[in-house]
Amino acid sequence: MKRLLGVALGVLTAIGGFVDIGDLVTNAVVGSRFGLSMVWVVAVGVVGICLFANMSGRVAAASGRATFEVIRERLGARAGLANLSASFLINLMTVTAEIGGVALALQLASSVYYLLWIPVAALAVWLVIWRVRFTIMENVAGLLGLTLIVFAVALFLLKPDWGALAGQLAPSVPEQETVWTYSYYAIALFGAAMTPYEVFFFSSGAVEEGWTVKDLLQERINVLVGFPLGGLLSVAIAACAAVVLLPAGISVTSLSQVILPVAEGAGKLGLAFVLVGIVAATFGAALETTLSSGYTLAQFFGWSWGKFRRPAEAARFHVAMIVCLLIGMAVLATGVDPVQVTEYSVVFSAIALPLTYLPVLIVANDPQYMHEHVNGRVVNVLGMVYLVIILVASLAAIPLMIVTGAGS
Amino acid sequence: MTSPSGPLPPVPRVAGRILDAQLHLMDRQVLDHDGVPVTTVDDLEVSGPALDVEIPPGTAPPVITALLTGAVLGTRIFGGRPPSSRLIRIPWKDVAEVEVVVRLGVSGEPLDASWVERWVRDKIIARIPGGRHDPR
């Protein structure tokens, strides 16, 4: 019974933790401009993140090595450093976007200008990282993030024409858009679903919680059930936007437009739920990304790391995270639009994907690390297929960004 | 090159396990005897004759004398070489085990390789309230 509860808790946390500011914004933007014609991208992205999160979790459980240690060991110092620079900068951008997201959601809830909320949000993130136990931190944020299910509820309450909505599911470019903007947003959506920080966080979290091969089953259920359900939540966000914003000709440029369909469908109560959900989801992701920036640096340079240690026993790790939060705050203080930071961060994530996922695939096949838990043939074939997809998306991202003027 | 007329002669047997310095040592995580991360192997120090010197027959083969860390990471990536006094060494005799990670037989706390960690801890982290609080 206790074990079943543990499994249920893990799955719920995975669902609630799946959506972050990148998923929220990108899905709403895509829904408001392309309807449901990109649901297939979410599906491809979710299968990909399941595949690689599961793999990196297995590497962590079987060998005790987190992803960035593995990256340096396999790529060497030079390529490893190039990889660290790219991953770290993109992660920093995501930290900035998430803190901005928390502040924007708090502005919607309180009508206090978001710039005033930014120091509060950053301080709260730091305090949780400084003081709160890892499992409590993860579960509370994940469970509160579950309130985002209100997007699905609102979709039903909006009473859309289900037949017409299902008709949008086929991949096709709407009249007012070009193939190029379609491809650009497809890559952004793919990047939002497969953001590399999720893998850094997932594998380091497995080390934090001291997972062994005995926990592999639980890990597999968390990923294979939790992430697809989280993906359904993403689709619900896009569908809400497709039902309300697309016919009205509103394309999403702010967080208030993301939650507009919920207000219309589920009223004030729905609005309250969605605000709690967005604060929890972005706050949880702010914790994950901030920790990930500490994890990547510490694992590359071999510093002592982890929330399971006292801060004084992982001093450089904690200082690195404090510096990251300060940088994120400084960037936001310039008045840059957090929604725009988010849109760029998901595309840059897509560009950096191969850097993270190739080393994971290599090590998951290395018996010195994995013993008998090396990848099976099916997983390897899938991994190779995804590597090709990831590479194509990564190479196409910058040219598409230039051609489309970042999707405008 | 003459084509071999039979199977190649077997590789001469070496006592112990064969380690590839590049594959099994470089860039591996170094843990101390309590499993606390100390550093990553940034480079290796190898004994032996100077460069460009004729090696007389019968010379003892070079051995690894120390794991290196610190500034060597920068020079290894961008080229050049720091002065010998700037190298931070972990003597090879402190190494207890080479597996997926390199395990030391000593505590990491007093090592030169840990001085930055000690400095950051004593000057910054330990001074923030709760810095020594055990999260568990």
Interface residues (C-beta under 8 A of the other chain):
Chain A: S63 G64 R65 E69 R72 E73 G76 A77 R78 G80 L81 W130 R131 V132 R133 F134 A298 F300 F301 G302 W303 S304 W305 K307 F308 R309 R310 P311 A312 E313 A315 R316 H318 V319 Q368 Y369
Chain B: M26 D27 R28 Q29 V30 V36 P37 V38 T39 T40 D42 T69 L73 R76 I77 V100 V101 V116 E117 V120 R121 I124 I125 A126 I128 G130 G131 R132 H133 D134 P135 R136
